[in-house]
Amino acid sequence: NKAYILFYDGNYIESEIQVSKSLQLLKNSSDKSVVFTCYNLLASNFQKMEEYNNALKYYLLAKDVLIDLERTNKDFDGKNNNKLILSINIANVYEKQFQFKKAKNELESILSFDIKNKWPNDYAVLIGNLGYIKTKLGHLKEGEALMKEALVLSRKSGIESSIVYKL
């Protein structure tokens, strides 16, 4: 929790230190959800510090733990779609590294009608990001259509930060 507070306060180095300490204590833990959370937060710290290779390393470790969690705990994604958020984070790192095809593949791998129904706000972020990536790859009409759909969904949900991002 201290690491999260530090992260949201913008103190990424101290947050990284706290997460690393937590991971040392969790080495032999059977609580995979906490390990997932730690890897994801550690990756987010590295992403904010623009250490994209380290961010990707820990996002991918989080993804491995998530796969294991999905096999053993069917209700893990009951409240949040961790897989979706994680894939968006991974795609964002690829985008920062100018690896647009990898970013597109990552986002398309989780694109589904189920997401649109269960998590419409997250779906808007997903297709907004995918639209942006597609424009970077030269698929301007596809990208524009996705970004317009994301904007409509964001306006409908009233999430201002998402609307501004898409404009």
DSSP file with accessible surface (Angstrom, degrees, kcal/mol):
  #  RESIDUE AA STRUCTURE BP1 BP2  ACC     N-H-->O    O-->H-N    N-H-->O    O-->H-N    TCO  KAPPA ALPHA  PHI   PSI    X-CA   Y-CA   Z-CA
    1    1 A N     >        0   0  166      0, 0.0     4,-2.2     0, 0.0     5,-0.2   0.000 360.0 360.0 360.0 -37.7    0.0    0.0    0.0
    2    2 A K  H  >  +     0   0  130      1,-0.2     4,-2.6     2,-0.2     5,-0.2   0.903 360.0  53.3 -62.2 -40.1    2.9    2.3    0.8
    3    3 A A  H  > S+     0   0    7      1,-0.2     4,-2.4     2,-0.2    -1,-0.2   0.887 108.0  50.5 -62.5 -39.5    4.3    1.7   -2.7
    4    4 A Y  H  > S+     0   0   72      2,-0.2     4,-2.8     1,-0.2     5,-0.2   0.921 109.7  50.1 -64.2 -43.4    0.9    2.7   -4.3
    5    5 A I  H  X S+     0   0  122     -4,-2.2     4,-1.4     1,-0.2    -2,-0.2   0.940 112.5  47.1 -60.4 -45.6    0.8    5.9   -2.3
    6    6 A L  H  <>S+     0   0   27     -4,-2.6     5,-2.7     2,-0.2     4,-0.4   0.902 111.5  51.7 -62.7 -40.6    4.3    6.8   -3.4
    7    7 A F  H ><5S+     0   0   23     -4,-2.4     3,-1.8     1,-0.2    -2,-0.2   0.954 111.3  45.5 -60.8 -50.5    3.4    5.9   -7.0
    8    8 A Y  H 3<5S+     0   0  176     -4,-2.8    -1,-0.2     1,-0.3    -2,-0.2   0.718 109.2  57.1 -71.1 -15.5    0.3    8.1   -7.0
    9    9 A D  T 3<5S-     0   0  128     -4,-1.4    -1,-0.3    -5,-0.2    -2,-0.2   0.495 119.9-112.2 -86.8  -6.4    2.3   10.9   -5.3
   10   10 A G  T < 5S+     0   0   36     -3,-1.8     2,-1.3    -4,-0.4     3,-0.2   0.565  79.2 129.5  88.0   9.2    4.8   10.7   -8.3
   11   11 A N     >< +     0   0   63     -5,-2.7     4,-2.1    -6,-0.2     5,-0.2  -0.616  24.6 163.1 -96.5  75.6    7.6    9.3   -6.2
   12   12 A Y  H  >  +     0   0   63     -2,-1.3     4,-2.6     1,-0.2    -1,-0.2   0.836  67.2  53.5 -70.0 -34.2    8.4    6.4   -8.6
   13   13 A I  H  > S+     0   0  100      2,-0.2     4,-2.2    -3,-0.2    -1,-0.2   0.947 112.4  43.7 -67.6 -46.9   11.9    5.6   -7.2
   14   14 A E  H  > S+     0   0   82      2,-0.2     4,-2.3     1,-0.2    -2,-0.2   0.888 113.8  52.0 -65.4 -36.9   10.7    5.2   -3.6
   15   15 A S  H  X S+     0   0    0     -4,-2.1     4,-2.7     2,-0.2     5,-0.2   0.930 108.0  51.7 -63.4 -43.1    7.7    3.2   -4.9
   16   16 A E  H  X S+     0   0   48     -4,-2.6     4,-2.6     1,-0.2    -2,-0.2   0.916 109.1  50.8 -58.8 -43.0   10.0    0.9   -6.8
   17   17 A I  H  X S+     0   0   63     -4,-2.2     4,-2.3     2,-0.2    -1,-0.2   0.932 111.1  47.8 -61.6 -45.3   12.0    0.3   -3.7
   18   18 A Q  H  X S+     0   0   30     -4,-2.3     4,-2.2     2,-0.2    -2,-0.2   0.903 112.4  48.6 -64.7 -40.4    8.9   -0.5   -1.6
   19   19 A V  H  X S+     0   0    2     -4,-2.7     4,-2.7     2,-0.2    -1,-0.2   0.921 109.9  52.4 -65.9 -41.0    7.6   -2.9   -4.3
   20   20 A S  H  X S+     0   0   45     -4,-2.6     4,-1.9     1,-0.2    -2,-0.2   0.905 109.1  49.7 -61.8 -40.4   11.0   -4.6   -4.5
   21   21 A K  H  X S+     0   0  119     -4,-2.3     4,-1.8     1,-0.2    -1,-0.2   0.915 110.6  50.7 -62.5 -42.3   11.0   -5.1   -0.7
   22   22 A S  H  X S+     0   0   47     -4,-2.2     4,-1.6     1,-0.2    -2,-0.2   0.906 107.9  52.2 -62.2 -42.9    7.5   -6.6   -1.0
   23   23 A L  H  < S+     0   0   26     -4,-2.7     4,-0.3     1,-0.2    -1,-0.2   0.868 105.8  54.9 -63.5 -35.1    8.6   -9.0   -3.7
   24   24 A Q  H >< S+     0   0  121     -4,-1.9     3,-0.9     1,-0.2    -1,-0.2   0.913 110.5  45.7 -63.0 -39.8   11.5  -10.2   -1.6
   25   25 A L  H 3< S+     0   0  157     -4,-1.8     3,-0.3     1,-0.2    -1,-0.2   0.772 113.3  50.8 -72.2 -25.9    9.0  -11.0    1.2
   26   26 A L  T >< S+     0   0   34     -4,-1.6     3,-2.3     1,-0.2    -1,-0.2   0.338  73.7 113.4 -94.2   5.6    6.7  -12.7   -1.2
   27   27 A K  T <  S+     0   0  140     -3,-0.9    -1,-0.2    -4,-0.3    -2,-0.1   0.859  91.1  26.6 -45.7 -45.5    9.3  -14.9   -2.8
   28   28 A N  T 3  S+     0   0  161     -3,-0.3    -1,-0.3    -4,-0.2     2,-0.1   0.162  94.5 130.8-106.9  17.6    7.7  -18.1   -1.5
   29   29 A S    <   -     0   0   36     -3,-2.3    -3,-0.1     1,-0.1     6,-0.0  -0.423  48.6-155.5 -75.5 145.7    4.2  -16.8   -1.2
   30   30 A S  S    S+     0   0  114     -2,-0.1     2,-1.6     1,-0.1     3,-0.1   0.479  70.9 101.4 -93.9  -3.7    1.3  -18.7   -2.6
   31   31 A D    >>  +     0   0   74      1,-0.2     4,-1.4    -5,-0.1     3,-0.6  -0.608  46.4 174.5 -84.0  86.4   -0.8  -15.5   -3.0
   32   32 A K  H 3> S+     0   0   82     -2,-1.6     4,-2.8     1,-0.2    -1,-0.2   0.773  70.6  65.3 -66.8 -27.4   -0.3  -15.0   -6.7
   33   33 A S  H 3> S+     0   0   36      2,-0.2     4,-2.2     1,-0.2    -1,-0.2   0.896 103.5  46.6 -66.1 -35.8   -2.7  -12.0   -6.8
   34   34 A V  H <> S+     0   0   54     -3,-0.6     4,-2.5     2,-0.2    -1,-0.2   0.906 112.0  50.6 -70.9 -38.5   -0.4  -10.0   -4.6
   35   35 A V  H  X S+     0   0   16     -4,-1.4     4,-2.7     2,-0.2     5,-0.2   0.935 110.0  50.9 -63.4 -43.6    2.6  -11.0   -6.7
   36   36 A F  H  X S+     0   0    6     -4,-2.8     4,-2.6     1,-0.2     5,-0.2   0.942 110.2  49.4 -56.1 -48.4    0.7  -10.0   -9.8
   37   37 A T  H  X S+     0   0   49     -4,-2.2     4,-2.6     1,-0.2    -1,-0.2   0.904 111.0  49.9 -60.1 -41.2   -0.1   -6.6   -8.2
   38   38 A C  H  X S+     0   0   13     -4,-2.5     4,-2.9     2,-0.2     5,-0.2   0.935 111.5  46.9 -65.0 -47.3    3.6   -6.1   -7.3
   39   39 A Y  H  X S+     0   0   54     -4,-2.7     4,-2.6     2,-0.2    -2,-0.2   0.920 113.5  49.5 -60.3 -42.4    4.9   -6.9  -10.8
   40   40 A N  H  X S+     0   0   25     -4,-2.6     4,-2.2    -5,-0.2    -2,-0.2   0.928 113.5  45.1 -64.7 -43.4    2.3   -4.6  -12.3
   41   41 A L  H  X S+     0   0    8     -4,-2.6     4,-2.4     2,-0.2    -2,-0.2   0.909 112.0  51.9 -68.0 -40.0    3.1   -1.7  -10.0
   42   42 A L  H  X S+     0   0    2     -4,-2.9     4,-2.2     1,-0.2    -2,-0.2   0.939 110.9  48.2 -60.9 -44.3    6.8   -2.2  -10.5
   43   43 A A  H  X S+     0   0    0     -4,-2.6     4,-2.7     1,-0.2    -1,-0.2   0.909 109.1  53.4 -61.8 -41.4    6.3   -2.1  -14.2
   44   44 A S  H  X S+     0   0   19     -4,-2.2     4,-2.4     1,-0.2    -1,-0.2   0.886 107.3  51.9 -62.9 -38.9    4.2    1.0  -13.9
   45   45 A N  H  X S+     0   0    0     -4,-2.4     4,-1.8     2,-0.2    -1,-0.2   0.943 111.2  46.5 -60.6 -47.8    7.0    2.7  -12.0
   46   46 A F  H  <>S+     0   0   12     -4,-2.2     5,-2.9     1,-0.2    -2,-0.2   0.891 110.6  53.4 -62.7 -37.9    9.5    1.9  -14.7
   47   47 A Q  H ><5S+     0   0   35     -4,-2.7     3,-1.6     1,-0.2    -1,-0.2   0.931 108.4  49.0 -62.9 -44.4    7.1    3.1  -17.3
   48   48 A K  H 3<5S+     0   0  120     -4,-2.4    -1,-0.2     1,-0.3    -2,-0.2   0.832 110.7  50.9 -63.8 -31.4    6.7    6.4  -15.6
   49   49 A M  T 3<5S-     0   0   45     -4,-1.8    -1,-0.3    -5,-0.2    -2,-0.2   0.348 116.8-118.1 -86.5   5.5   10.5    6.7  -15.3
   50   50 A E  T < 5S+     0   0  139     -3,-1.6     2,-1.1     1,-0.2    -3,-0.2   0.760  71.5 137.8  62.2  29.9   10.7    5.9  -19.1
   51   51 A E     >< +     0   0   79     -5,-2.9     4,-2.3     1,-0.2    -1,-0.2  -0.686  25.2 170.9 -98.5  76.3   12.7    2.7  -18.4
   52   52 A Y  H  >  +     0   0   45     -2,-1.1     4,-2.7     1,-0.2     5,-0.2   0.815  66.7  55.2 -68.3 -33.6   10.7    0.9  -21.0
   53   53 A N  H  > S+     0   0  122      2,-0.2     4,-2.2     1,-0.2    -1,-0.2   0.928 112.8  43.5 -65.3 -42.2   12.7   -2.3  -21.2
   54   54 A N  H  > S+     0   0   61      2,-0.2     4,-2.2     1,-0.2     5,-0.2   0.895 112.8  53.1 -67.8 -39.1   12.3   -2.8  -17.4
   55   55 A A  H  X S+     0   0    0     -4,-2.3     4,-2.6     1,-0.2     5,-0.2   0.951 110.7  46.5 -59.7 -47.2    8.7   -1.9  -17.6
   56   56 A L  H  X S+     0   0   22     -4,-2.7     4,-2.6     1,-0.2     5,-0.2   0.911 108.6  56.3 -63.1 -40.9    8.1   -4.5  -20.3
   57   57 A K  H  X S+     0   0  108     -4,-2.2     4,-1.8     1,-0.2    -1,-0.2   0.935 113.3  39.7 -56.0 -47.4   10.0   -7.1  -18.4
   58   58 A Y  H  X S+     0   0   45     -4,-2.2     4,-2.5     2,-0.2    -1,-0.2   0.841 112.3  55.0 -78.6 -30.6    7.8   -6.7  -15.3
   59   59 A Y  H  X S+     0   0    1     -4,-2.6     4,-2.2    -5,-0.2    -1,-0.2   0.916 110.1  48.2 -63.9 -39.7    4.5   -6.4  -17.3
   60   60 A L  H  X S+     0   0   64     -4,-2.6     4,-2.1     2,-0.2    -2,-0.2   0.874 110.2  50.9 -69.4 -35.2    5.3   -9.7  -19.0
   61   61 A L  H  X S+     0   0   55     -4,-1.8     4,-2.1    -5,-0.2    -2,-0.2   0.923 110.4  50.0 -64.1 -41.2    6.1  -11.3  -15.6
   62   62 A A  H  X S+     0   0    0     -4,-2.5     4,-2.7     1,-0.2    -2,-0.2   0.897 107.9  54.0 -62.2 -38.4    2.7  -10.0  -14.4
   63   63 A K  H  X S+     0   0   52     -4,-2.2     4,-2.3     2,-0.2    -1,-0.2   0.905 106.9  50.9 -64.1 -40.2    1.1  -11.4  -17.5
   64   64 A D  H  X S+     0   0  103     -4,-2.1     4,-1.8     2,-0.2    -1,-0.2   0.916 112.2  46.4 -62.3 -43.5    2.6  -14.9  -16.7
   65   65 A V  H  X S+     0   0   19     -4,-2.1     4,-2.8     1,-0.2    -2,-0.2   0.907 110.2  54.5 -65.9 -38.7    1.3  -14.7  -13.1
   66   66 A L  H  X S+     0   0    4     -4,-2.7     4,-2.7     2,-0.2    -2,-0.2   0.905 105.1  52.6 -62.5 -40.9   -2.1  -13.6  -14.5
   67   67 A I  H  X S+     0   0   74     -4,-2.3     4,-1.5     2,-0.2    -1,-0.2   0.930 111.2  47.3 -59.8 -43.9   -2.3  -16.6  -16.8
   68   68 A D  H  X S+     0   0   52     -4,-1.8     4,-1.7     1,-0.2    -2,-0.2   0.912 111.6  50.9 -63.9 -41.2   -1.6  -18.8  -13.7
   69   69 A L  H  X S+     0   0    9     -4,-2.8     4,-3.1     1,-0.2     7,-0.2   0.892 106.4  54.5 -63.4 -40.0   -4.3  -16.9  -11.7
   70   70 A E  H  < S+     0   0   59     -4,-2.7    -1,-0.2     1,-0.2    -2,-0.2   0.850 108.8  49.4 -64.2 -33.1   -6.9  -17.3  -14.4
   71   71 A R  H  < S+     0   0  160     -4,-1.5    -1,-0.2    -5,-0.2    -2,-0.2   0.867 123.2  29.8 -71.5 -36.4   -6.3  -21.1  -14.4
   72   72 A T  H  < S+     0   0  101     -4,-1.7     2,-0.4     1,-0.2    -2,-0.2   0.699 123.2  42.8-100.2 -21.5   -6.6  -21.4  -10.6
   73   73 A N    ><  -     0   0   70     -4,-3.1     3,-1.7    -5,-0.2     4,-0.3  -0.818  56.5-177.0-133.1  94.6   -9.0  -18.6   -9.7
   74   74 A K  T 3  S+     0   0  169     -2,-0.4     3,-0.3     1,-0.3    -1,-0.1   0.735  84.7  52.4 -64.3 -25.0  -12.0  -18.2  -12.0
   75   75 A D  T >  S+     0   0  133      1,-0.2     3,-1.9     2,-0.1     4,-0.3   0.377  75.8 104.2 -93.9   6.6  -13.3  -15.1  -10.1
   76   76 A F  T <  S+     0   0   39     -3,-1.7     3,-0.4     1,-0.3     4,-0.4   0.887  85.7  41.7 -58.9 -39.9  -10.0  -13.2  -10.2
   77   77 A D  T 3  S+     0   0   30     -3,-0.3    -1,-0.3    -4,-0.3    -2,-0.1   0.118  81.8 115.1 -94.8  25.6  -11.2  -10.8  -12.9
   78   78 A G  S <  S+     0   0   61     -3,-1.9    -1,-0.2     1,-0.2    -2,-0.1   0.903  88.3  20.1 -63.1 -42.9  -14.7  -10.4  -11.4
   79   79 A K  S    S+     0   0  187     -3,-0.4     2,-0.4    -4,-0.3    -1,-0.2   0.813 131.8  28.5 -97.2 -38.1  -14.5   -6.7  -10.5
   80   80 A N  S    S-     0   0  104     -4,-0.4     2,-1.4    39,-0.0    -1,-0.2  -0.947  71.4-128.3-125.2 148.7  -11.7   -5.5  -12.8
   81   81 A N     >  +     0   0   14     -2,-0.4     4,-2.2     1,-0.2     5,-0.2  -0.691  33.4 172.5 -95.2  83.2  -10.4   -6.7  -16.1
   82   82 A N  H  > S+     0   0   33     -2,-1.4     4,-2.8     1,-0.2     5,-0.2   0.852  75.4  57.3 -60.6 -35.9   -6.8   -7.1  -15.2
   83   83 A K  H  > S+     0   0   90     -3,-0.2     4,-2.3     2,-0.2    -1,-0.2   0.921 108.2  46.9 -62.1 -42.7   -6.0   -8.7  -18.5
   84   84 A L  H  > S+     0   0    1      2,-0.2     4,-2.4    -3,-0.2    -2,-0.2   0.953 114.4  45.4 -64.2 -50.7   -7.3   -5.8  -20.4
   85   85 A I  H  X S+     0   0   60     -4,-2.2     4,-2.5     1,-0.2    -2,-0.2   0.916 113.4  50.9 -61.8 -42.1   -5.5   -3.1  -18.3
   86   86 A L  H  X S+     0   0    3     -4,-2.8     4,-2.7    -5,-0.2    -1,-0.2   0.927 110.0  49.2 -62.7 -43.2   -2.3   -5.1  -18.4
   87   87 A S  H  X S+     0   0    2     -4,-2.3     4,-2.8    -5,-0.2    -1,-0.2   0.888 109.8  51.6 -65.4 -38.0   -2.5   -5.5  -22.2
   88   88 A I  H  X S+     0   0    8     -4,-2.4     4,-2.4     2,-0.2    -1,-0.2   0.933 111.0  48.7 -62.8 -42.3   -3.1   -1.7  -22.6
   89   89 A N  H  X S+     0   0   30     -4,-2.5     4,-1.8     2,-0.2    -2,-0.2   0.923 112.1  48.1 -62.6 -43.9   -0.1   -1.0  -20.4
   90   90 A I  H  X S+     0   0    0     -4,-2.7     4,-2.5     1,-0.2    -2,-0.2   0.936 111.7  49.9 -62.3 -45.3    2.1   -3.4  -22.5
   91   91 A A  H  X S+     0   0    1     -4,-2.8     4,-2.7     1,-0.2    -1,-0.2   0.884 107.1  55.4 -62.0 -37.5    0.9   -1.8  -25.7
   92   92 A N  H  X S+     0   0   38     -4,-2.4     4,-2.1     2,-0.2    -1,-0.2   0.885 108.1  48.5 -62.8 -38.4    1.7    1.6  -24.3
   93   93 A V  H  X S+     0   0    0     -4,-1.8     4,-1.6     2,-0.2    -2,-0.2   0.943 111.1  49.6 -66.8 -45.4    5.3    0.5  -23.7
   94   94 A Y  H  <>S+     0   0   27     -4,-2.5     5,-3.0     1,-0.2     3,-0.2   0.913 109.9  52.3 -58.0 -40.6    5.5   -0.9  -27.2
   95   95 A E  H ><5S+     0   0   32     -4,-2.7     3,-1.8     1,-0.2    -1,-0.2   0.923 106.7  51.8 -62.6 -42.5    4.2    2.3  -28.6
   96   96 A K  H 3<5S+     0   0  100     -4,-2.1    -1,-0.2     1,-0.3    -2,-0.2   0.801 110.1  50.2 -63.9 -26.7    6.8    4.3  -26.6
   97   97 A Q  T 3<5S-     0   0   39     -4,-1.6    -1,-0.3    -3,-0.2    -2,-0.2   0.295 117.6-115.9 -92.0   7.6    9.5    2.0  -28.2
   98   98 A F  T < 5S+     0   0  161     -3,-1.8     2,-0.9     1,-0.2    -3,-0.2   0.756  74.2 135.8  61.4  28.8    8.0    2.6  -31.7
   99   99 A Q     >< +     0   0   62     -5,-3.0     4,-2.0     1,-0.2    -1,-0.2  -0.598  20.0 161.2-101.5  69.6    7.0   -1.0  -31.9
  100  100 A F  H  >  +     0   0   32     -2,-0.9     4,-2.7     1,-0.2    -1,-0.2   0.832  66.7  55.0 -67.6 -34.1    3.6   -0.3  -33.3
  101  101 A K  H  > S+     0   0  151      2,-0.2     4,-2.7     1,-0.2    -1,-0.2   0.914 109.6  47.6 -65.9 -41.0    2.9   -3.8  -34.8
  102  102 A K  H  > S+     0   0  107      2,-0.2     4,-2.3     1,-0.2    -2,-0.2   0.905 112.0  50.6 -64.5 -39.9    3.6   -5.4  -31.4
  103  103 A A  H  X S+     0   0    0     -4,-2.0     4,-2.3     2,-0.2    -2,-0.2   0.930 111.3  48.2 -62.6 -44.6    1.3   -2.8  -29.8
  104  104 A K  H  X S+     0   0   43     -4,-2.7     4,-2.9     1,-0.2     5,-0.2   0.940 111.9  49.1 -61.7 -45.9   -1.5   -3.5  -32.3
  105  105 A N  H  X S+     0   0   92     -4,-2.7     4,-1.6     1,-0.2    -1,-0.2   0.893 110.2  51.6 -61.6 -40.6   -1.1   -7.3  -31.8
  106  106 A E  H  < S+     0   0   18     -4,-2.3     4,-0.5     2,-0.2    -1,-0.2   0.938 114.2  42.6 -62.3 -45.9   -1.3   -6.9  -28.0
  107  107 A L  H >X S+     0   0    0     -4,-2.3     3,-1.2     1,-0.2     4,-0.6   0.909 113.4  50.9 -69.7 -41.7   -4.4   -4.8  -28.2
  108  108 A E  H >< S+     0   0   65     -4,-2.9     3,-0.5     1,-0.2    -1,-0.2   0.798  98.3  68.6 -67.3 -24.7   -6.2   -7.0  -30.8
  109  109 A S  T 3< S+     0   0   77     -4,-1.6    -1,-0.2    -5,-0.2    -2,-0.2   0.724 109.9  33.9 -67.0 -19.9   -5.4  -10.1  -28.8
  110  110 A I  T <4 S+     0   0   13     -3,-1.2     2,-0.4    -4,-0.5    -1,-0.2   0.441  85.7 120.5-113.7  -1.8   -7.9   -8.9  -26.1
  111  111 A L    <<  +     0   0   67     -4,-0.6     2,-0.3    -3,-0.5     3,-0.1  -0.488  37.9 145.6 -67.8 119.7  -10.5   -7.2  -28.3
  112  112 A S     >  -     0   0   50     -2,-0.4     4,-1.4     1,-0.1     3,-0.3  -0.994  61.2-118.2-153.8 158.0  -13.8   -8.9  -27.8
  113  113 A F  H  > S+     0   0  147     -2,-0.3     4,-1.8     1,-0.2     5,-0.2   0.841 112.4  64.1 -63.6 -33.5  -17.5   -8.1  -27.6
  114  114 A D  H  > S+     0   0   86      1,-0.2     4,-2.8     2,-0.2     5,-0.3   0.897 100.4  51.0 -58.4 -41.4  -17.5   -9.4  -24.0
  115  115 A I  H  > S+     0   0    9     -3,-0.3     4,-2.7     1,-0.2     8,-0.3   0.920 106.3  54.9 -63.6 -42.3  -15.2   -6.5  -23.0
  116  116 A K  H  < S+     0   0   70     -4,-1.4    -1,-0.2     1,-0.2    -2,-0.2   0.891 115.2  39.3 -60.1 -38.5  -17.5   -4.0  -24.6
  117  117 A N  H  < S+     0   0   99     -4,-1.8    -2,-0.2     2,-0.1    -1,-0.2   0.903 123.6  36.8 -78.4 -42.6  -20.5   -5.2  -22.6
  118  118 A K  H  < S+     0   0  123     -4,-2.8    -3,-0.2     1,-0.2    -2,-0.2   0.865 133.2  19.6 -80.3 -40.1  -18.8   -5.8  -19.2
  119  119 A W     X  +     0   0   36     -4,-2.7     4,-2.7    -5,-0.3    -1,-0.2  -0.579  65.2 166.1-132.3  70.9  -16.3   -2.9  -19.2
  120  120 A P  H  > S+     0   0   61      0, 0.0     4,-2.1     0, 0.0     5,-0.1   0.853  79.1  51.9 -61.1 -34.4  -17.5   -0.2  -21.6
  121  121 A N  H  > S+     0   0   67      2,-0.2     4,-1.7     1,-0.2     5,-0.1   0.926 113.0  44.1 -66.7 -44.2  -15.2    2.4  -20.2
  122  122 A D  H  > S+     0   0   44      1,-0.2     4,-2.7     2,-0.2    -1,-0.2   0.873 110.7  56.0 -66.8 -35.8  -12.1    0.2  -20.5
  123  123 A Y  H  X S+     0   0   25     -4,-2.7     4,-2.9    -8,-0.3     5,-0.3   0.908 104.8  52.8 -61.4 -41.2  -13.3   -0.9  -24.0
  124  124 A A  H  X S+     0   0    0     -4,-2.1     4,-2.1     1,-0.2    -1,-0.2   0.915 110.6  47.0 -61.4 -41.6  -13.4    2.8  -25.0
  125  125 A V  H  X S+     0   0   45     -4,-1.7     4,-2.7     2,-0.2     5,-0.2   0.933 112.0  52.0 -63.9 -44.0   -9.8    3.2  -23.8
  126  126 A L  H  X S+     0   0    0     -4,-2.7     4,-2.6     1,-0.2    -2,-0.2   0.949 114.0  40.1 -58.6 -51.6   -8.8    0.0  -25.6
  127  127 A I  H  X S+     0   0    0     -4,-2.9     4,-2.7     2,-0.2    -1,-0.2   0.835 113.1  56.0 -73.9 -27.2  -10.3    1.0  -29.0
  128  128 A G  H  X S+     0   0    3     -4,-2.1     4,-2.1    -5,-0.3    -1,-0.2   0.941 111.6  43.3 -63.4 -45.9   -9.0    4.5  -28.6
  129  129 A N  H  X S+     0   0    8     -4,-2.7     4,-2.5     2,-0.2    -2,-0.2   0.912 114.1  50.6 -64.6 -42.6   -5.5    3.2  -28.1
  130  130 A L  H  X S+     0   0    2     -4,-2.6     4,-2.7    -5,-0.2    -2,-0.2   0.907 109.1  52.1 -63.3 -40.5   -5.9    0.7  -31.0
  131  131 A G  H  X S+     0   0    0     -4,-2.7     4,-2.0     2,-0.2    -1,-0.2   0.922 109.8  48.9 -60.4 -43.8   -7.2    3.5  -33.2
  132  132 A Y  H  X S+     0   0   79     -4,-2.1     4,-2.0     1,-0.2    -2,-0.2   0.938 112.0  48.4 -61.2 -46.1   -4.1    5.6  -32.4
  133  133 A I  H  X S+     0   0    5     -4,-2.5     4,-1.5     1,-0.2    -2,-0.2   0.908 108.6  54.1 -61.8 -42.1   -1.8    2.7  -33.1
  134  134 A K  H  <>S+     0   0   21     -4,-2.7     5,-2.7     1,-0.2    -1,-0.2   0.892 106.9  51.1 -62.6 -36.6   -3.5    2.0  -36.4
  135  135 A T  H ><5S+     0   0   34     -4,-2.0     3,-1.5     1,-0.2    -1,-0.2   0.899 107.0  53.9 -66.5 -36.8   -3.0    5.6  -37.5
  136  136 A K  H 3<5S+     0   0  101     -4,-2.0    -1,-0.2     1,-0.3    -2,-0.2   0.804 107.6  51.5 -64.2 -28.2    0.7    5.3  -36.6
  137  137 A L  T 3<5S-     0   0   48     -4,-1.5    -1,-0.3    -5,-0.2    -2,-0.2   0.404 125.6-103.9 -88.1   1.0    0.8    2.2  -38.9
  138  138 A G  T < 5S+     0   0   52     -3,-1.5     2,-1.5    -4,-0.2     3,-0.2   0.481  85.4 125.7  92.1   4.5   -0.8    4.2  -41.7
  139  139 A H     >< +     0   0   83     -5,-2.7     4,-2.6     1,-0.2     5,-0.2  -0.565  29.7 163.4 -93.6  72.3   -4.3    2.7  -41.4
  140  140 A L  H  >  +     0   0  114     -2,-1.5     4,-2.8     1,-0.2     5,-0.2   0.876  66.0  47.4 -66.5 -43.7   -5.8    6.1  -41.1
  141  141 A K  H  > S+     0   0  180     -3,-0.2     4,-2.4     2,-0.2    -1,-0.2   0.930 115.5  45.5 -66.0 -44.4   -9.5    5.3  -41.9
  142  142 A E  H  > S+     0   0   95      2,-0.2     4,-2.2     1,-0.2    -2,-0.2   0.926 115.2  48.4 -61.5 -45.0   -9.6    2.3  -39.5
  143  143 A G  H  X S+     0   0    0     -4,-2.6     4,-2.5     1,-0.2    -2,-0.2   0.921 111.3  49.0 -62.7 -43.7   -7.8    4.3  -36.8
  144  144 A E  H  X S+     0   0   98     -4,-2.8     4,-2.6     1,-0.2     5,-0.2   0.920 109.9  51.6 -62.9 -42.9  -10.1    7.3  -37.2
  145  145 A A  H  X S+     0   0   59     -4,-2.4     4,-2.3     1,-0.2    -1,-0.2   0.916 111.7  47.0 -61.4 -42.8  -13.2    5.1  -37.0
  146  146 A L  H  X S+     0   0   29     -4,-2.2     4,-2.5     2,-0.2    -1,-0.2   0.915 112.4  49.2 -66.0 -42.1  -12.0    3.4  -33.8
  147  147 A M  H  X S+     0   0   53     -4,-2.5     4,-2.3     2,-0.2    -2,-0.2   0.893 110.7  50.6 -67.3 -36.0  -11.1    6.8  -32.2
  148  148 A K  H  X S+     0   0  120     -4,-2.6     4,-2.5     2,-0.2    -1,-0.2   0.922 110.8  48.9 -66.2 -41.6  -14.5    8.2  -33.1
  149  149 A E  H  X S+     0   0   62     -4,-2.3     4,-2.5    -5,-0.2    -2,-0.2   0.924 111.2  50.5 -62.1 -42.0  -16.2    5.2  -31.6
  150  150 A A  H  X S+     0   0    0     -4,-2.5     4,-2.6     1,-0.2    -2,-0.2   0.906 109.6  51.0 -62.4 -39.7  -14.1    5.6  -28.4
  151  151 A L  H  X S+     0   0   27     -4,-2.3     4,-2.7     2,-0.2     5,-0.2   0.930 109.9  49.1 -64.8 -43.4  -15.0    9.2  -28.2
  152  152 A V  H  X S+     0   0   88     -4,-2.5     4,-2.4     1,-0.2    -2,-0.2   0.937 113.5  46.6 -60.9 -46.9  -18.7    8.5  -28.5
  153  153 A L  H  X S+     0   0   28     -4,-2.5     4,-2.0     1,-0.2    -1,-0.2   0.901 112.5  50.2 -63.2 -39.8  -18.5    5.8  -25.8
  154  154 A S  H  X>S+     0   0    1     -4,-2.6     5,-1.3     2,-0.2     4,-1.3   0.906 111.4  47.8 -66.4 -41.9  -16.4    8.1  -23.5
  155  155 A R  H  <5S+     0   0  138     -4,-2.7    -1,-0.2     1,-0.2    -2,-0.2   0.904 110.4  52.8 -63.8 -40.7  -18.9   11.0  -23.9
  156  156 A K  H  <5S+     0   0  170     -4,-2.4    -2,-0.2     1,-0.2    -1,-0.2   0.883 113.0  43.4 -62.4 -39.1  -21.8    8.6  -23.2
  157  157 A S  H  <5S-     0   0   50     -4,-2.0    -1,-0.2    -5,-0.2    -2,-0.2   0.665 106.1-130.3 -82.3 -16.6  -20.1    7.4  -20.0
  158  158 A G  T  <5 +     0   0   43     -4,-1.3     2,-1.2     1,-0.2    -3,-0.2   0.693  51.6 151.9  78.1  19.3  -19.2   11.0  -19.0
  159  159 A I     >< -     0   0   57     -5,-1.3     4,-1.7     1,-0.2     3,-0.4  -0.712  25.1-169.8 -86.9  98.8  -15.5   10.2  -18.3
  160  160 A E  H  > S+     0   0  128     -2,-1.2     4,-2.6     1,-0.2     5,-0.3   0.868  79.2  56.2 -60.4 -41.5  -14.0   13.6  -19.0
  161  161 A S  H  > S+     0   0   94      1,-0.2     4,-1.8     2,-0.2    -1,-0.2   0.884 109.0  48.3 -62.4 -35.1  -10.3   12.6  -18.9
  162  162 A S  H  > S+     0   0   13     -3,-0.4     4,-1.6     2,-0.2    -1,-0.2   0.878 110.1  52.3 -71.8 -35.6  -11.0    9.9  -21.5
  163  163 A I  H  X S+     0   0   14     -4,-1.7     4,-1.2     2,-0.2    -2,-0.2   0.955 109.9  47.4 -65.6 -47.5  -12.8   12.4  -23.7
  164  164 A V  H >< S+     0   0  101     -4,-2.6     3,-0.6     1,-0.2    -1,-0.2   0.917 109.0  55.5 -60.8 -41.5  -10.0   15.0  -23.6
  165  165 A Y  H 3< S+     0   0  136     -4,-1.8    -1,-0.2    -5,-0.3    -2,-0.2   0.892 109.1  47.1 -58.7 -38.5   -7.5   12.2  -24.4
  166  166 A K  H 3<        0   0   25     -4,-1.6    -1,-0.2    -3,-0.2    -2,-0.2   0.664 360.0 360.0 -82.0 -18.3   -9.4   11.3  -27.5
  167  167 A L    <<        0   0  138     -4,-1.2    -1,-0.2    -3,-0.6    -2,-0.2   0.819 360.0 360.0 -78.0 360.0   -9.7   14.8  -28.8
